[in-house]
Amino acid sequence: MNMRNNFRYTSLGLVFAFVGVMIISRVIHIQIGPTHESIMAFEEDDGMELINLHPERGDIYDRHGRMLAGNRLVYEVAIELSYVKNPETIAWATSAYLGLDYNKVLASASLKLTETDLWHITLDNFVPYENAEILIKLKQDLREHPENAGVSSNGEPHDLTGLTITPRLERKYPEGQVASNVLGFVMKDGASIQGVEEELHWLLSGVEKQETVSTDPHLALELPETIHGADIVLTLDREIQIALEEVLDAHMASSGSTAGSIIVMNPRSGEILGMASNPRMDLAGDWDFVNLFEGNLAFNMALDGYEPGSVFKVVTMASALDAGVVVPTTEFIDTGGLSVDGWTIHNWDGGAWGPQTMTTCLQHSLNVCLAWIATERLGPNLFYKYLRDFQFGQPTNIELAREYAGHVRFNNNENWHLIDLATNSYGQGIEVTPVQMLRAVSAVANDGKMMTPYILQAVVDKDRQYSFGPEIAGQPISAATAHTLSEMLAVSLEQEASTALVPGYRLAGKTGTATIYNDSLTNASFVGWGPVDDPQFLVYIWLFKPTSTPWASLVAAPVFHDIVERLVVLMDIPPDAVRLSMSAK
Amino acid sequence: MLFTSGDVMENISQFTQAYSQAPWRKQLQVIGVFLSVLIIMLMAASVFVSITARTATLGRDIQRYRLKNEDLEYQIANLQSELAALTSASVMKVRAIEMGFQPATTDKITYIQVVGYTGKPKAEIAVPAQSVVSAAPVILPAFTQSWVDWLAEEFQNPMVSVADIRP
């Protein structure tokens, strides 16, 4: 009995002893085995690590969902000093595959934590996918097959431990220079410059941050979420945008203009369908921002201020018709000069055009006639009341960065003189932007309702699309005035046999040639819309300092013609006869 | 018959001895109790260690999958941009010309009225926000609620109401 019990106790004791020995040997193994280093490293970091949350910047699409700005995969290559085993291998690999300076990398990788405050040294932030893949594979091979690694000149085996290759995203513009002046751009350091990129940075950027997080797997669910940027959809139509840029580039070259802009808007809604500007950057290539925009040229000419010249006569005539101080048949005898405040106003050709109606005043773009309307019929109070109603001097708040508000010297300004009223009536002595002009003239093309120009069609955030609609900025003139003026401008173009006309389509429009202060060159502009009975596009053209001829009727009107020819195809607008016969059915 | 105190003590001692266990048996009992407690503690510890290890493994999986997810998101973004570059206007124009297409001009177009055609649709990158319907729960409550929750729910929403039982 006792013998049997002793055997049982001995067996039990041996089992316990065996288990004890196993536990102790495992403890020793952990202390001195291969896992020792990782545990020690974990201990040194107090179980915490610093992570960079790189959010995905939101994409930008055109109105039909075609990508204008996206992201491409690049890699950040860096050194984690606390993990570096062989600085020579790191220096060799990065110089061989990334073209980095061997000695500089070697010096950085050889730093001891006691010698520097740095523990993370970035070598290159934007390594292309192809190069990064080579480094990733090399690092993996050296880790998995150290026996094949060989040794470096310092006698240590090759090892890339401590070299980190982390994926991140970089802005990419797949359409190159298309709409670059609208989009703006993002610098390598993440700063967004100009255009939508700058104005809507708060929407697009997401939340980039650096956080210290626990490496404890039990706290995995407490890892911070990366908040990505929202995607945005613009009202731009890629095809219309390209057409505008092609036409603008061609006419700038033929007219010898320094810069220029063309905008196309839907006058019924205020949607910007295209906004071309020259010069512009090729966002797919190397950016030469400073040289391209030297001489204070605006990044987007559509947002820059200038003296518009005779296109402003549309606003003056709209005001006079709406106030009831003139009608289309009101007679005016043009003597070739009008004395105002001690100054004499002359026509563009210096001539006297004799008996005129309001329609022919517009047709021949007579400064004297418009100055007479402003000074003798409207007067300063009414004229500037209408300018306020048309919201000149106020930005349109279109979703583009750095929009200029323009400058109007109103009659309550102490520096205002009566001559300002006369010159303002034909677009001199007043500073407006093409977008402001578009907003004002939309009232004429849209039954008196002035539409706010907008370029942001929708925002897509967390898989939900939030769409935006038209906004009426005001109604400065009545519908009847708008119809009357549209008819007058259509007749003006037809009687003038303007080069702006397009066969089959009835169009309304007005040219504008403005002198530039202290310069012999001019600003050539054109504003027009069509079809007159059902306007679907409103076009504004500005050519800055054309050298072939100063006259807008010769340089800007043909631009309108070429644009309308492209627009009617791209927007599926049949000739008036076809459209009206279809409507009749 | 008289009993002395010595007799009484002897009787008690004999009585106690008769009903008491042998010393080795007592030792065995103590050892048994100790081992039982030890085994229970070991079992509890092993269950704890097992669950902790599984939790840690799952935590590591979560960390790994999050990295993988981030990597995939980056790759998707990269591929979308590549696709956009491959279908960019300039590339498509070259392809169209290679295939023999020419730009349409006003004099070459024949217009046909198509009833119901309202033109090219606007982009819908995602579901419109206003038409979002709250999604039904993916996991049924039976898989997530505790027994107490279930019991409380049953009491609050009995299948047969009291009114139905009353005569």
Interface residues (C-beta under 8 A of the other chain):
Chain A: E56 D59 Y61 D62 R63 H64 G65 R66 M67 G70 N71 R72 L73 Y129 P167 R168 L169 K172 P174 E175 G176 V178 D216 P217 H218 L219 A220 L221 L223 T226 D231 V233 R238 E239 I242 Q457 A458 V460 D463 R464 Q465 Y466 S467 V502 G504 E565 V568 V569 D572 P574 P575 V578 M582 K585
Chain B: T52 T55 A56 T57 L58 G59 R60 I62 Q63 R66 E70 D71 E73 Y74 Q75 A77 N78 Q80 S81 E82 A84 A85 T87 S88 A89 S90 A104 T105 T106 I109 Y111 Q113 G119 K120 P121 K122 A123 E124 I125 A126 V127 P128 A129 V132
